[in-house]
Amino acid sequence: MRTMDQKLLDSLAFYSTKPNGLIPFYHKVQEEIGYIPKEFLPQIASSFNLSQAEVYGVLTFYADFRTKPPGKNIIKICRAEACQANGCHKVIEKAKETLKIDFGGTTPDGKVTLLPTFCFGNCANGPSVALNGKLYGRVDTRKIENLIHSIR
Amino acid sequence: MHTLYIAKDYSAIAVGADEVAFAVEKEAFLRNIPIRIIRTGSYGLYWLEPVIEVELEGGRRIAYGPVTEEAIGSLFDSGFLEGSDHPLCLGNLQEHPYLKKQTRLIFERIGKNDPLSLDSYIACGGFQGLKKAIELGPDKVIDQITKSGLRGRGGAAFPTGIKWKTTQRAIASQKYIVCNADEGDSGTFSDRMVMEGDPFLLIEGMAIAGFAVGADKGYIYLRSEYPLAHEVLNKAIAVCRSQGILGSPLFGSSFSFDLEVFLGAGAYVCGEETALLESLEGKRGMVRPRPPLPAVKGLWGKPTVINNVITLASVPWILSHGGEAYAAYGVNRSKGTLPVQLSGNLNYPGLVEVPFGISLRDLVYGFGGGTRSGRPLKAIQIGGPLGPYLPEHFLDILLDYEELSKIKGIVGHGGIIVFDDQTNLAFMAHYAMEFCAEESCGKCTPCRIGSTRGMELMEKILMGKGSRKELELLFDLCDTMLHASLCGLGGMTPFPVLSALRHFPEDFGYSKEEICAFAGAL
């Protein structure tokens, strides 16, 4: 069973004194270890003086937070209207076809997780794709193939 | 020493601005030419990014773009540091018609200087509004805002003066200013540009709001999809604290204001003000029933002004120039300027700040240059994912809250997305329902269940199995969502669906006559 290291315990001690520290703490955990293990929840709940149901409720409400480890690389593709008007469906199809996974999936070798996003605010330079947090604009099928190739 | 300007804007970086800046630096080093690169916000001429501006003698600038890493060598060879001609030369951007035809009040500084240089902010008129506010006192500040006719730019268009007055009158030990920077609408990016390109402007606007209503604490609720804005805002706040602007008595008054950034976590519904407050309190972003209004009972039950980034960023100009000067722009009850964001299938997508009263056609064709694909324009969506799809013949409507509402349109946050004739609007209507199902907070039934049922109905229609019965159900469902949802997410999802049905019935496999039978519902 995974337990929090000292760094996370320090963060927990810091954020649990704030009235709205739970969401920033989740961000912190995910930044450190890539996801938020469910086994942390009892300890988080007691530190924040909340019920386990409440901390679980917050965790699962927000699309950013994951409870399972993601692939080594994360590709996010925007599927909102402005990118659709510039043909993001072709980019999405290409990514799914090349990686042989659907949105939300991770390749069997654990290398890539593919996620949808609703708008990066890069609408004037769409279609938009983010690879491990770096944003790419004006992405076409060739560019998505190159991006995927760069991490395989 | 040559001075160059390259945007450090999320969208410019996405098309290679960082790589270009690095390549320029490297090339200059190899050629032993001393240069200094200043990273700025973007002017918003996004089809030209990455742009390099070169400063010539007398401060005049010559721009080159869109620059690729491969073009750097030839730019140096041709002597671009002296402003020489080159195929990528754009001349003086200030003279570019796209910029010249605009009226930039909020965006007047963005793109020109280092966003984190407090000196250049002050040199370009920064903090004049705040100083004026302190001179006038809270009541007169609210008077000026009321006179300006400023309305909430997040989408609801509620008069800002009335909102501030309500919070000012509320009696409480603590009040808050919350900036809604959860810019989730597809096709909008003006908030991001302000936060990345002129963060002190937002801070000044929030401080004025705090002074006017008696709130000494502010929060910026920022969406997590904007990491650069997060970084810039935090740096700007640190600069302001170290210079005694935040957290210390302001300009000889006894009033002090401080603020912090709170990062969201990927929930569209948190752009709705009451869901935002729940989230800011550390809970699930579930919508609260109103009343009580946040202006009276907001964050942690205290009176709270919640305004969008653009609303707050409009405030310093209004104070420094006067409410009447602002109200001189615009038409009817739509006063001032709106930063319109053009995107989708357009030749010239970008940021266009103009006074209200311009026609949609001027925006889409005059600025946007028509479709990039060269195919006929089929529809525009104005006002974000909850805005209607409008066909070409509606483009003569003027940008005006009331004019647009006459044709069941909305201004929203000022985003316009253009679609060409290869778009199937039934597919877009299905997407609208799917988006609502994905993002619904789940508090009210019409939105939580209605969106999923709507998605299923649309799937049936898309498969060609739509009969009159499905149509009847869809209209009935939209009627329930429109009138019984708690907030705008469920309440406005029918806008794109019904407008697509009304204007493009053939995409759904229905005839005009079949749709007209439901004219009352449309």
Interface residues (C-beta under 8 A of the other chain):
Chain A: K18 P19 N20 G21 L22 I23 P24 Y26 H27 E54 G57 V58 F61 Y62 A63 D64 F65 A80 E81 A82 C83 Q84 A85 N86 T117 F118 C119 F120 G121 N122 C123 A124 N125 G126 S128 G133 L135 Y136 G137 R138
Chain B: Y10 S11 I13 A14 V15 G44 Y46 W47 E49 E183 G184 D185 S186 G187 T188 F189 R192 S224 E225 Y226 P227 F262 L263 G264 A265 G266 A267 Y268 S279 L280 E281 G282 K283 R284 G285 W300 Q341 L342 S343 G344 N345 P349 G350 L351 R372 Q381 P385 G415 I417 V418 F419 D420 T423 M428 Y431 F435 E438 E439 C441
